[in-house]
Amino acid sequence: MSTETGLAAGAELRGHPIAPGPKGLPLLGNLPQFGKDPLAFFERLRGHGDMVAWRFGPNPSVYVADPRYIGDLLTETERTFDQPALGIAFRTVMGNGVVVARGADWRRKRSLVQPSVRPRQVRSYAATMTDSAVELAGTWSDGERVDVKRAMAALTQRIAVRTIFGVDTPADVDAMGRAMDVAQREIGKEFAGIGALLPDWVPTPGRARIKRAAAVIDAEVARVVARHRDGGEDRPDLLSRLLTAVDETGAHLTDQEIRDETVTLYIGGHETTSSTLIWAWYLLSRNPRVREALAGELDRVLGDREPGFDDYARLAYTQAVVKETLRLYPTIWLVTGVAKAGATIGGVTMPEGTRVWTSQWATHRDPRWFPDPEEFRPERWDAEHGDDIAEYAWFPFGGGPRVCLGTRFAMVEAVLVLAVLARRFALEVDPGVINPVPSLTLQPDREVMATVRAR
């Protein structure tokens, strides 16, 4: 037995042993290496093999890199793998929403939330996505300097408050936006640092900041919920659908559950799409050939009109640009689960309590699954002539029973927003490498300033 992991390091995995990972420190394990640069750490683990033993603090962990084993983890979540106990920063913001809940509680909440984001409902939100992007386009002019990060965050915040809350006042956007920015930073800091091992009761400056941010979020959500209940009229927004949803016993979501699911939907509809659009502009700016191909499709499919929901299927290259952006800069950059009794990966038994990890960042950049992995090449997603992409080699929204409920919403939003703006403008992002910072989503490590160029 491996004294570092409690795992059988010589166990056979379809002919391959579980590889020993980098040596760790007493108690801390590999946490210092992980915390210094989580993305690079997962890439280094991938270099050890397709199944690698390591330690997250004192906890035995296994990293899996092969899509077959990733599929085992994702599809077996809930049956033989549990959601891990996430840090207090994450739980303070997200509560016990569908992303965090387990077992029967998770199944109940998923059944209540899922109808709000089905394709028919996403269709009803498409006009809001397009109209919001058109409003932003009306404020840009040729030669203007824009902060891409700020502009995309403000745009997706506006879409989120309109589709989720059914409101559109500056206070709604600004207060929630500032609080969410704080929350994202603190969640990332706690997860990748020593805070991940501290008991919940230990006070830290970061935990104080996250509590203040959560208080603002709670107050904003409570105010909007009260407004909906007082109004009494039938409204098309997501919050109204949650307020009227009932489970199989006829019970409604409680006020706390409404708060938790609303915040979950807000983050899914704002943070993930904002991050995707920032990285898309960065990549397009550095790849003129792709930018021209994108403009060509938009001219051919849309002409002088704005995109609607039905155009989503027609904008195949625009979809490919978004998918390729998500390959290189996936908004969800890791997945982890805790083995229950009887859990296996690739036929190898995982001892109960073992934490199994995989990383979209490392898998999406593995040359075995994506030739020339550092190249931004949307053509690899062409249905007829693209790469032969293995199942679970690309999983930016997770997969299996706990796949992100907002996947369709996020994809449609990113495609329609990109179509509206790229039909009119190209953004020349300032020279220099921009590196991703892993927090709640992958965020740029500095401002993303660009010059607007009218087409």
Buried (B, 14 or more C-beta within 10 A) or exposed (E): EBEBBBBBBEBEBEEBBBBBBBEBEEEBBBBEBBBEBBBEBBBBBBEBBBBBBBBBBEBBBBBBBBBBBBBBBBBBBBEBBBBBEBBBBBBBBBBBBBBBBEEEEBBBBBEBBEEBBEEEBBBEBBEBBBBBBBEBBEEBEEEEEBEBBBBBBBBBBBBBBBBBBBBEEEEBBEBBBEBBBBBBBBBBBBBBBEBBBBEEEEEBEBBEBBBEBBEBBBEBBBBBBEEBEEEEEEBEBBBBBBBEBEEEEEEBBEEEBBBBBBBBBBBBBBBBBBBBBBBBBBBBBBBEEBBEBBBEBBEEBBEEEBBBBEBBEBBBBBBBBBBBBBBBBBBBBBBBBBBBEEBEBBEBBBBEBBBBBBBBBBBBBBEBBBEEBEEBBBEBBEEEEEBEBBEBBBBBBBBBBBEBBBBBBBBBBBBBBBBBBBBBBBBBBBEEEBEBBBBBBBBBEEEBBBBBBEE
